[in-house]
Amino acid sequence: MRELNSRITYHENIVYNAEIMNLSSFFSGIRAQLPILLGVAPFGMIYGVLARSAGLPPEIAQAMSSIVFAGSSQFIGTTLFRESAPFVVIVLTTFVVNLRHALYSASLAPYVESLSLRWKILMAYLLTDEGYAVGIARYQQLPSNENVGSSHYYYLGSAMALWTTWQISTAIGVFFGAQVPAPWGLDFALPITFIAIMIPALADRPSALAAAVAAVVALAAHDLNYKLGLIIAAMSGIIAGLIAERFTKHRVEKVE
C-alpha cells in the first residue's frame, strides 16, 4: 500500500511540475511577443479604419480579423474590395500572399509532428509572421535532446498575445477610427513591424537573396493594377530563394 501511495505521489509530482513548466513557457511566450505588439497594435487600428472606409460593415470588418487573422491579406483584400477588383483577383492575390504560411508550416512540422490533431489545428489557425518568428526561434534554440513539449505552450502564449492585441486594435480602428488624429501617423507601424521580423530571419544567403529579389521586383512592379506587383514580387522572391538554397546544398554536397 505504501509503495502504491509513493507511486501515486510521484506521478502527481510529475504532472504538477509539467503543468508549472507549461504555464511558465506560456507566459514566457507572451513576454517575448510584447516588443512586437507595439507595432502590431497601430497596424490593427489602421486596418479597422481602412475596412470602414472601404465600405465594410463593422461586424464584417471585425469578423475578418477573427476568422482570417492575417494582417497583410486583410489589408490587400480590403484595398482590392474598395477598388472594386474582380472577386477572382481578390482571392488569387490573398492566396499568393499567404503562400508563405505553407513555408512556415513546413519548417515547424518537425517540431509538432508528435502533437495531437487539436494542437496542430490551433497552431495552424494562430500562425502569423510575428508568431512564427518568435516560435521558430524558440524551437531552434532547444538542444536536440531536450523535450520540446513546453515549447508549444511558449508558441501558444506568443500567438494568443498577438491574437488578442489584433482583435482589440481592430475593434478600436473599426469603432473609433474616426477619432484617431491624423498627425499620429500610425502607418509607420506596418513597415517597422515587418522590418523587425525580417532582418533577424535573414540568417543565410538564400534568405537574403529572396528578400533582395522580392524587394527589387516589388519596387519595379509597384504601379501595376490590383496590387499585382505584390504577387509577382512574392513569387520571384520564393523562386530565387529556392534556387539559391538548392545551389548552396549542391555546393556543400560537392565539397563533401
C-alpha positions in Angstrom: 0.0 0.0 0.0 2.8 2.3 0.9 4.5 1.6 -2.4 1.3 2.3 -4.3 0.9 5.7 -2.5 4.5 6.5 -3.3 3.9 5.8 -7.0 0.8 7.9 -7.0 2.6 10.8 -5.3 5.5 10.5 -7.7 3.1 10.6 -10.6 1.2 13.6 -9.2 4.5 15.5 -8.8 5.5 14.8 -12.4 2.1 16.1 -13.6 2.3 19.1 -11.4 5.9 20.0 -12.5 4.8 19.6 -16.1 1.9 21.9 -15.6 4.1 24.5 -14.0 6.6 24.3 -16.8 3.9 24.7 -19.4 2.5 27.7 -17.6 5.9 29.3 -17.3 6.5 28.7 -21.0 3.1 30.2 -21.9 4.0 33.5 -20.1 7.5 33.5 -21.5 5.9 33.4 -24.9 3.8 36.4 -24.1 6.8 38.4 -22.8 8.7 37.5 -26.0 5.9 38.9 -28.1 5.5 42.2 -26.2 8.0 44.3 -28.2 6.4 43.3 -31.5 2.9 44.2 -30.2 4.0 47.8 -30.1 3.9 47.7 -33.9 1.0 45.3 -34.3 -1.5 47.5 -32.3 -1.3 50.5 -34.6 -1.3 48.1 -37.6 -4.6 46.7 -36.4 -6.1 50.1 -35.9 -5.2 51.1 -39.4 -6.8 48.0 -40.8 -10.0 48.8 -38.9 -10.1 52.4 -40.3 -9.3 51.1 -43.8 -12.1 48.5 -43.6 -14.7 51.0 -42.6 -13.5 53.5 -45.3 -13.8 50.7 -47.9 -17.5 50.3 -47.0 -17.3 47.1 -44.9 -19.9 46.8 -42.2 -18.4 46.9 -38.6 -19.3 43.3 -37.9 -17.7 42.1 -41.2 -14.6 44.1 -40.7 -14.1 42.7 -37.2 -15.0 39.1 -38.3 -12.2 39.3 -40.8 -9.7 39.8 -38.0 -11.2 36.9 -36.1 -11.6 34.4 -38.9 -8.8 35.4 -41.4 -6.4 36.7 -38.8 -3.8 37.6 -41.4 -2.9 41.3 -41.5 -1.3 41.5 -45.0 -4.2 39.6 -46.6 -6.8 41.7 -44.8 -5.2 44.9 -45.9 -4.8 43.7 -49.5 -8.3 42.1 -49.7 -9.9 45.3 -48.2 -8.0 47.5 -50.6 -9.0 45.5 -53.6 -12.6 45.4 -52.4 -12.5 49.2 -52.2 -11.2 49.4 -55.8 -14.0 47.1 -57.0 -11.5 44.4 -58.1 -12.9 41.2 -59.5 -13.6 38.5 -57.0 -11.1 36.2 -58.6 -8.3 38.7 -58.4 -9.0 39.3 -54.6 -9.0 35.5 -53.9 -5.9 34.9 -56.0 -3.9 37.8 -54.6 -4.7 36.9 -50.9 -3.9 33.3 -51.7 -0.5 34.1 -53.1 0.3 36.5 -50.3 -0.4 33.7 -47.8 1.6 31.1 -49.5 4.5 32.0 -47.2 2.5 30.3 -44.4 3.0 27.0 -46.2 6.7 27.6 -45.8 6.3 28.5 -42.2 4.3 25.3 -41.6 6.9 23.2 -43.3 9.7 24.5 -41.1 7.6 23.9 -37.9 6.5 20.4 -38.9 9.4 18.5 -37.4 8.7 20.1 -34.0 5.0 19.4 -34.0 4.7 16.0 -35.6 4.0 14.3 -32.2 1.2 16.7 -31.3 -2.4 15.9 -31.4 -4.6 17.0 -34.3 -6.3 19.5 -32.0 -3.0 21.1 -31.2 -2.0 21.3 -34.8 -5.3 22.9 -35.9 -4.9 25.5 -33.1 -1.3 26.3 -34.1 -2.2 26.5 -37.8 -5.0 29.0 -37.1 -2.7 31.1 -34.9 0.2 31.1 -37.4 1.3 34.5 -38.4 4.6 36.2 -39.4 5.1 37.5 -35.9 4.0 34.3 -34.2 6.2 32.2 -36.4 9.3 34.4 -35.9 9.0 34.1 -32.1 8.1 30.4 -32.1 10.7 29.1 -34.5 13.4 31.0 -32.7 12.4 29.1 -29.5 12.4 25.7 -31.2 15.8 26.3 -32.8 17.3 27.2 -29.5 16.4 23.9 -27.9 19.1 21.3 -27.5 18.4 18.2 -29.7 17.9 16.0 -26.6 15.5 18.3 -24.9 11.8 17.7 -24.7 10.0 20.3 -26.8 6.6 19.8 -25.2 6.6 23.0 -23.2 7.7 25.0 -26.3 4.3 24.6 -27.8 2.9 26.5 -24.8 5.5 29.1 -25.5 4.2 29.4 -29.0 0.7 29.5 -27.7 1.4 32.3 -25.3 3.1 34.3 -28.0 0.3 33.7 -30.6 -2.5 34.4 -28.1 -0.9 37.7 -27.1 -0.8 38.6 -30.8 -4.3 37.4 -31.5 -5.8 39.3 -28.5 -3.9 42.5 -29.5 -5.1 42.2 -33.1 -8.7 41.8 -32.1 -8.7 44.8 -29.7 -6.8 47.1 -32.0 -9.0 46.2 -35.0 -12.1 47.0 -32.8 -10.6 50.3 -31.9 -10.0 51.1 -35.5 -13.4 49.9 -36.6 -15.5 51.7 -34.0 -13.3 54.7 -33.0 -11.1 55.1 -36.1 -12.6 58.5 -36.9 -11.4 59.8 -33.5 -7.7 59.0 -34.2 -5.9 62.2 -35.0 -4.2 62.2 -38.5 -0.9 63.6 -37.1 -0.4 60.4 -35.2 0.8 58.8 -38.5 0.0 55.2 -37.5 1.0 54.0 -40.9 4.6 53.8 -39.8 3.8 50.6 -37.9 3.5 48.4 -40.9 7.0 48.7 -42.4 8.7 48.9 -39.0 7.0 45.7 -37.8 7.9 43.7 -40.9 11.5 45.0 -40.9 11.9 44.0 -37.3 10.7 40.5 -38.1 12.5 40.1 -41.4 16.1 41.3 -40.5 16.8 38.6 -37.9 15.4 35.9 -40.2 18.0 36.7 -43.0 20.5 34.3 -41.5 21.8 32.8 -44.7 22.4 33.7 -48.3 19.2 32.1 -49.8 17.0 34.1 -47.4 18.9 37.3 -48.1 18.7 36.8 -51.8 15.0 36.0 -51.7 14.3 39.2 -49.7 16.5 41.3 -52.1 14.8 39.9 -55.2 11.4 40.4 -53.8 12.2 44.0 -52.8 13.6 44.9 -56.2 10.6 43.3 -58.1 8.1 45.0 -55.7 9.6 48.4 -56.5 9.8 47.8 -60.2 6.2 46.5 -60.4 4.7 48.9 -57.9 2.4 50.7 -60.4 0.6 47.6 -61.7 -3.1 47.5 -61.2 -4.8 45.5 -58.4 -1.5 45.2 -56.5 -0.4 42.5 -58.9 3.2 43.7 -58.3 3.0 42.2 -54.9 2.1 38.8 -56.3 5.0 38.9 -58.8 7.4 40.1 -56.1 6.4 37.3 -53.7 6.7 34.6 -56.3 10.0 36.0 -57.5 11.4 36.0 -54.0 10.3 32.5 -53.3 11.7 31.2 -56.6 15.0 33.0 -56.1 15.3 31.6 -52.5 14.6 28.0 -53.6 17.1 28.2 -56.4 19.7 29.7 -54.1 19.1 27.1 -51.4 19.3 24.2 -54.0 22.6 25.7 -55.4 24.0 26.0 -51.9 23.2 22.4 -51.0 24.7 21.2 -54.2 27.9 23.0 -53.5 28.1 21.6 -49.9 27.5 18.1 -51.2 30.1 18.5 -53.9 32.7 19.6 -51.3 31.9 16.7 -49.0 
